[in-house]
Amino acid sequence: MKKFLLLPLAMIFFSMSFGQTVTTYIGQDASGANGSSLDGTSLADFSFFSPYGIAIDKKGNMYVGDNLGNYIYVFHKGLSYARAGSGSTQGFTNGSGVGGTGGGTAGNTGMVADANNNIYFIDYLNSAVRRISAFISTGKNSYDTIIAGMGSNAPTTYPNYRDTIGAYAVFSYPTGLAIDSQGKYLYVADQGNSAIRKISLTDGKFTVSTVVGHPGPSGYGAVQSTGISGDVDGALSDAYFSNPGALTITASGNIYVADGSGNGIREIANGKVSTLANTQGANAFQVAYSPNSILRSNSGIIYVAVGCQIVKYASGGTLSTFAGDPNGSCSLKNASGTSARFQSVAQMAFNAAQDTIFVVDSGNYVVRAISVGTATGIQNLPVVQNISLYPNPANNNITITGQDGEATVSIFDVTGREMMQKQVNFNGSGYELPIENLPAGYYSIKIQNANQISAGKFMVVR
């Protein structure tokens, strides 16, 4: 684990910037030992084989799928616990817990949580969608259920595409997954079929139907047109996709798709498909790569993972590099914006409460965190920038200056979970806040009095 040097007697004041700061949240970097870790491993000491999918439930628990490890882990209160899978053995079975009787997996890609904290994930090599029961406590087993897709149970005479009830539906290497705001449907980016499909969560049968796309007999969409095959806008009945890799859905039901071979950010709304931007257009981003993850922030900005960077799309068609090197330099570097470096961005998850993007950097075997907004709960009062924190990084105590009077001090980790709250009477000079019980990591601080809120960020090292 990397160590940070605390300069003696130095006062390192933290700039009040909340945007685009990239840090390592879970895992050792590529120079560390790669391999799945035991239950109870800390975030900094955890080691992945090949992470890819990610989701965050309503309680702030984070789930990450480790493809080569054939496990799905939950990270709860800073520690890891295996929730589904059977380790080195791939499989395709329902089951309780993990191990030989649990539900073996064969690679996972898309992952999403519902309102009841159940986790749905795509079992990629089995071309199926599965569900893990909600995490209750470390002593309670999960139950892994196959809800749609036949996987290895499909007869060889079946095509790679079939709309019917979940148990008999057929997908072709799906990758992306999203759930609507009412919890009625799961939407699936069926990459091999170049189609967007949905699964009913309310009919008791998990019925699968196609929203848009024209799979061929072999399971692959095909259309002859100008430009890239399958990259056609229009009414749902006329539109085509080219290997869609990921999707996200708004509360109003608009679907945004990262279209793989088409390299497009595309929107499904009001019964038609339109292309919002092309990641390999005039302002090309990572020409050698296709987009493979997409999400939408509270403010409506769309973020797309493209190779070694994250691209931001704002309303009106403006594309820009949000984090990572726009020229395609790939490595591991924690920094701000385009000074940061990724090796290979897989899936992303957005924590709306904290305005934080969590990124699976699969090439570096880690999960990264990017702060894109302000601290939790600062919408109702004016936010001022009169706070100084030192030393930063800190160890056992951090000194707060620039405050006066009585205030509530709250500290949050990068998932938005409140770690500490304390009533403080500031006297205009520095107040030394004990933080010896905080694990190593990255935190935001909110100081609220009757008139205003001050906010900042700091790092704890151990």
SEBA-332939 format. One line per 5 residues: number of its first residue (from 1); their letters; for each residue x, y, z of C-alpha. Coordinates in steps of 0.2 Angstrom, whole numbers. Each point is the difference from the previous one (the first is absolute). Layout:
NUM = a = X:Y:Z | ...
# end
This chain:
1 = mkkfl = 0:0:0 | 7:17:-4 | 5:11:14 | -1:19:0 | 13:11:8
6 = llpla = -6:12:13 | 11:15:0 | 5:5:18 | -7:16:6 | -7:3:-17
11 = miffs = -18:7:-2 | -7:-7:-16 | -16:10:-4 | -13:-9:-10 | -7:9:-15
16 = msfgq = -19:0:-1 | -2:-9:-16 | -12:-14:-1 | 1:-5:-18 | 9:-14:-9
21 = tvtty = 12:-5:14 | 5:-18:-3 | 5:-12:14 | 2:-18:2 | -14:-7:11
26 = igqda = 2:-19:0 | 14:-11:-4 | 19:-1:-3 | 6:7:-16 | 8:-10:-14
31 = sgang = 16:-2:9 | -8:-9:14 | -5:-18:2 | -15:-4:-11 | -13:-13:7
36 = ssldg = -16:0:9 | 1:4:19 | -8:-8:15 | -15:6:9 | 3:15:12
41 = tslad = 14:7:-11 | 2:19:1 | -3:11:-16 | 18:4:-1 | 7:-17:2
46 = fsffs = -13:-9:-11 | 6:-8:-16 | -10:-4:-16 | 3:-12:-14 | -10:9:-13
51 = pygia = -13:12:6 | -13:6:-13 | -18:3:6 | -5:12:14 | -16:6:9
56 = idkkg = -5:9:16 | -15:-4:10 | -12:12:9 | 10:-3:17 | 16:5:-8
61 = nmyvg = 7:-18:-1 | 11:-2:-16 | 0:-16:-11 | 14:-4:-12 | 1:-15:-11
66 = dnlgn = 17:-8:-2 | -1:-9:-16 | 15:-12:1 | -3:-3:18 | -18:-5:-4
71 = yiyvf = -6:9:15 | -11:15:4 | 6:10:15 | -10:12:12 | 11:14:8
76 = hkgls = -9:4:17 | 7:12:13 | 17:-1:-8 | 2:-19:-1 | -3:-13:-14
81 = yarag = -12:-14:0 | -3:-13:-14 | -19:0:-5 | -1:-12:-15 | 10:-11:-10
86 = sgstq = 11:-15:2 | 18:6:-1 | 11:-8:-14 | -15:-11:-6 | -12:8:-13
91 = gftng = -18:-6:1 | -18:4:-4 | -11:-5:15 | -11:8:13 | 6:-1:17
96 = sgvgg = 2:6:18 | 16:9:5 | 17:-4:-8 | 10:-15:-3 | -4:-17:-7
101 = tgggt = -19:2:3 | -1:18:-5 | -4:7:-17 | 15:-1:-10 | 3:14:-13
106 = agntg = 9:1:-16 | 6:18:-1 | -11:15:3 | -2:17:-8 | -15:11:4
111 = mvada = -7:2:18 | -14:10:8 | -9:1:17 | -19:1:2 | -10:10:13
116 = nnniy = 1:-15:11 | 19:-2:-1 | -1:-15:-10 | 14:-1:-13 | -3:-5:-18
121 = fidyl = 16:-4:-11 | 4:-7:-17 | 8:-17:0 | 9:4:-16 | 7:-17:-6
126 = nsavr = -17:-8:4 | -9:14:-9 | -12:1:15 | -7:13:13 | 1:-5:18
131 = risaf = -5:7:17 | 8:0:17 | -11:2:15 | 3:16:10 | 14:1:12
136 = istgk = -6:0:18 | 15:-4:11 | 17:-9:-1 | -8:-15:8 | -14:-2:-13
141 = nsydt = 2:-10:-16 | -6:7:-17 | -10:-9:-12 | 5:0:-19 | -14:-2:-12
146 = iiagm = 0:-1:-19 | -14:10:-6 | 2:1:-19 | 11:-9:-12 | 3:-19:-3
151 = gsnap = 19:1:0 | 8:-18:-2 | -18:-7:2 | -5:6:-18 | -2:-14:-13
156 = ttypn = 13:2:-14 | -14:2:-12 | -6:16:8 | 5:17:-8 | 9:12:10
161 = yrdti = -15:11:1 | -17:-4:8 | -14:11:8 | -10:-10:12 | -2:-3:19
166 = gayav = 17:2:9 | 3:-19:2 | 0:-3:-18 | 6:17:-7 | 17:1:-9
171 = fsypt = 13:14:0 | 16:1:-9 | 14:6:11 | -9:15:8 | 10:13:9
176 = glaid = -10:15:6 | -14:0:13 | -11:14:7 | -16:1:10 | -15:12:-2
181 = sqgky = -4:12:15 | -16:-10:3 | 8:-17:1 | -11:-7:-14 | 13:-4:-13
186 = lyvad = 19:-5:-1 | 7:7:-17 | 14:-11:-8 | 13:5:-13 | 0:-16:-9
191 = qgnsa = 17:3:-9 | 1:-16:-10 | -18:3:-7 | 3:19:-3 | -16:3:10
196 = irkis = -7:8:15 | -12:-12:9 | -10:1:16 | -5:-12:14 | -16:1:9
201 = ltdgk = 2:0:19 | -19:1:4 | -8:-14:-10 | 7:-14:10 | 8:-8:-15
206 = ftvst = 14:12:-4 | -6:1:-18 | 13:7:-12 | -4:11:-15 | 9:10:-13
211 = vvghp = 0:19:2 | 10:4:-16 | 12:-9:-11 | -1:-13:-14 | 10:-16:4
216 = gpsgy = 4:-11:-14 | -2:-19:-1 | 17:-3:8 | -4:13:14 | 9:15:-8
221 = gavqs = -8:15:-7 | 4:4:-18 | -5:15:-11 | 8:7:-15 | 1:19:0
226 = tgisg = 12:14:-1 | 12:2:14 | 2:-14:14 | -11:-15:-2 | -14:1:12
231 = dvdga = 2:18:4 | -17:6:-5 | -12:12:9 | -19:2:-2 | -16:-8:7
236 = lsday = 3:-15:11 | -6:-12:-14 | 13:7:-12 | 15:4:11 | 16:-11:1
241 = fsnpg = 14:-1:13 | 17:-7:-2 | 5:-10:15 | -7:11:14 | 11:-2:15
246 = altit = -9:9:14 | -15:11:4 | -8:11:14 | -18:6:2 | -7:16:7
251 = asgni = -15:2:12 | -10:5:-15 | 4:-16:-9 | 13:7:-13 | 13:-13:-4
256 = yvadg = 18:5:-4 | 11:-13:-8 | 19:-2:-3 | -1:-8:-17 | 16:-10:-2
261 = sgngi = 5:-2:-19 | -10:15:-4 | 10:10:13 | -15:11:3 | -9:7:15
266 = reian = -18:-3:-5 | -17:4:8 | -16:-10:0 | -15:12:3 | -17:3:-6
271 = gkvst = -1:-16:-11 | 16:4:-10 | 19:-1:1 | 12:14:-3 | 19:2:1
276 = lantq = 5:14:12 | 19:-2:-3 | 13:-11:-8 | 16:-3:11 | 10:-2:-16
281 = ganaf = -6:15:-9 | 9:16:-5 | 6:2:18 | 5:-19:1 | 3:-8:17
286 = qvays = 10:-16:1 | -2:-5:-18 | 5:-18:4 | -14:-2:12 | -18:-2:1
291 = pnsil = -11:7:14 | -4:-13:13 | -9:8:15 | -12:15:2 | -8:9:14
296 = rsnsg = -10:16:3 | 3:12:15 | -12:10:10 | 2:15:-11 | -3:-9:-16
301 = iiyva = 18:-2:-6 | 4:-16:-9 | 16:-9:4 | 7:-13:-12 | 15:-12:3
306 = vgcqi = 11:-1:-15 | 16:-10:1 | 11:9:13 | -10:15:3 | -18:6:4
311 = vkyas = -8:12:-12 | -13:13:5 | -15:4:-11 | -10:16:4 | -16:6:-7
316 = ggtls = 2:7:-17 | 13:-12:-6 | 16:5:8 | 12:-14:3 | 15:2:12
321 = tfagd = 12:-11:10 | -6:-1:18 | 14:-11:7 | 15:-8:-8 | 12:4:-14
326 = pngsc = -9:6:-16 | 15:-5:-10 | -2:-18:6 | 14:-2:13 | -5:-15:11
331 = slkna = 7:-3:17 | -4:2:18 | 0:18:8 | -11:8:13 | -2:18:-5
336 = sgtsa = -13:13:-6 | -8:-1:-17 | 11:-3:-15 | 15:-2:11 | -7:-16:7
341 = rfqsv = 4:-16:-9 | -10:-17:-2 | 5:-16:-8 | -16:-7:-6 | -17:7:6
346 = aqmaf = -14:-14:1 | -16:4:9 | -5:16:10 | -12:3:14 | -7:17:6
351 = naaqd = -4:4:18 | -13:13:-1 | 1:5:18 | 18:5:-1 | 2:4:-19
356 = tifvv = 14:-12:-1 | 4:-12:-15 | 7:-17:5 | 11:-7:-15 | 6:-18:-2
361 = dsgny = 17:2:-7 | 2:-18:-5 | 17:3:-8 | 7:5:17 | -11:-12:10
366 = vvrai = -7:13:11 | -16:11:3 | 3:19:-2 | -11:14:7 | -3:17:-9
371 = svgta = -9:14:9 | -11:9:-12 | -10:12:12 | -2:6:17 | -2:-8:17
376 = tgiqn = -15:-9:6 | -15:11:5 | 6:17:-5 | -14:5:-11 | -11:11:11
381 = lpvvq = 13:13:7 | 13:10:-8 | 17:-9:-1 | 15:11:4 | 19:-4:-3
386 = nisly = 7:7:17 | 6:-17:6 | 18:-5:2 | 6:-18:5 | 17:-5:6
391 = pnpan = 10:-11:0 | -7:-7:-16 | 3:-15:-2 | -4:-3:19 | 3:-14:12
396 = nniti = -8:2:18 | -6:18:0 | -5:13:-13 | 0:19:4 | -15:10:-6
401 = tgqdg = 2:19:-2 | -11:14:-7 | -15:-4:10 | -9:9:15 | -14:-4:11
406 = eatvs = -10:-16:3 | -2:-12:-15 | -2:-19:-4 | 15:-8:-8 | -4:-16:-11
411 = ifdvt = 12:-11:-8 | -4:-11:-15 | 9:-14:-9 | 1:0:-19 | -16:-11:-1
416 = gremm = -10:14:9 | -1:-10:16 | 1:11:16 | 15:-5:10 | -1:13:14
421 = qkqvn = -10:14:7 | 5:12:13 | -7:17:8 | 15:12:1 | 1:18:7
426 = fngsg = 13:8:-11 | 8:15:8 | 8:8:-16 | 16:-9:2 | 5:-18:-5
431 = yelpi = -10:-15:6 | 9:-16:1 | -12:-14:-5 | 4:-18:6 | 0:-12:-15
436 = enlpa = 10:-15:7 | -15:-12:-3 | -2:4:-19 | 8:-13:-11 | 12:5:-13
441 = gyysi = -9:8:-15 | -7:16:-8 | -14:10:10 | -11:15:-2 | -4:12:14
446 = kiqna = -16:10:2 | -1:14:14 | -17:7:1 | -6:14:11 | -17:10:0
451 = nqisa = 6:11:-15 | 11:-9:-11 | 10:-16:-4 | 18:-2:-2 | 7:-16:-9
456 = gkfmv = 17:-7:-4 | 9:-17:-3 | 15:-8:8 | 9:-17:0 | 4:-11:15
461 = vr = 16:-11:-1 | 5:-14:12
# end
